[in-house]
Amino acid sequence: MTNTLIYFKLNFFALGFIEAVMMSYGPMYLDWRGASTALISLFFILSSCACFFAQNFWGTVFDCFPKVRFYIVFSLISDVLLLAVSLFFGHPFVFAAGFCALMLLGYAFFPAVQASVSISYPHEAGKRIGELMAFKSIGWLAASLSGIIVFLRNDISMITLLIKMALVIVLILLVASPLVSLPNREGQGKRMTIPLKEQLILFETKPELRRFAFLLLWVAAGNSLFFAYFGVYFKRVVLGAEWGVGLSMLLAAMFGAISYPLYGSWGDRKGSYFMLNFSLITYSLCYLTLALTRIPWIVIIVYGFPAYSALRIAGNLFIAGNTNPDERGTGMGLMESIHAFGGVVGPAIGGLMLTRVGYSGLPWVAVVFMLLYWIPCFCWKPSARITPAATTNS
């Protein structure tokens, strides 16, 4: 299982690299190409919608057809084709559409791998999933560092060089896939059902899941509310350069790579609610600091603090402790889709507020939004049927 786990981690690395290139520098590229604020908002909203449907669909499919190799190879082939489209057709609409399609197809392996790892390591699911997410952060780190090097001497048009690097990484993993032994779950799996139906069943049968999913969605939306516009905010309000965005993402990726396993082990002891609230408090302090300063180096360092890794561990840990193995893929897909839906809600709120407060007021909007989290948190008490080992400390 050691070599298999390493290969899983490398796939998470590739996904992190692609995400960092597209999500960190994509908005600046679209702005450079003359795209409107509406298109930049849609870039995140539609790609998050695609990710939402992908996680629900592929998580359900994996529970029915638990062949991990299929999902990995399918994702890698999709990445190759869609990165090539983004590389050779640089029109803003094509660029945005290509990224949306990549989120829809390239994420096929995500719930399958997380479910397989949580089943293979039932007593340290948080730690192992944290290791996977750490490699995703390392991918972000590599892309951010590459962006710093490229944009120190070039403008944002050289994003094509980063896309070529991502393409090479994916091709190497695709060529290596036949050489790796990948696990298959024993048994035939469940009968195939309509995507989203299994997630709705989970919501109906698990009241505590409804509460946790709502609170996690709130924090995920608060993160995306600011993240979708950070690159443009950094250039227009802070008056920083493109490489400064890369440096901030590099710090976030570096801290994330370190914190994911630590948060995972911490979450195994403290519970998913503790990690969710920790993430919320960290985000609130981060946005408050950004609202009070315009010093580029402070913005770069503060925005790089690893709040997001705690948020991801919280959701995966909750599912690992509150679902059966035969519904684990569905549950993991559900949590990923909540994160994706947060990427729809957050940029939509941010885009609407930009018309009123402008980019300079966006950190204050994020602060207020995060603080409002405590109203449903305290008003909607945990269920008595909660699983203590997995979801303590509301």
ABEGO torsion letter per residue (X at the ends): XAAAAAAAAAAAAAAAAAAAAAAAAAAAAAAAAGBBAAAAAAAAAAAAAAAAAAAAAAAAAAAABBBAAAAAAAAAAAAAAAAAAAAABABAAAAAAAAAAAAAAAAAAAAAAAAAAAAABAAAAAAAAAAAAAAAAAAAAAAAAAAAAAAAABBAAAAAAAAAAAAAAAAAAAAAAAABBBBBBBEAEBBBBBBGAAAAAAAAABAAAAAAAAAAAAAAAAAAAAAAAAAAAAAAAAGBBAAAAAAAAAAAAAAAAAAAAAAAAAAAAAEAAAAAAAAAAAAAAAAAAAAABABAAAAAAAAABBAAAAAAAAAAAAAAAABBAAAAAAAAAAAAAAAAAAAAAAAAAAAAAAAAAEAAAAAAAAAAAAAAAAAAAAABBBBAABBAAAABGX
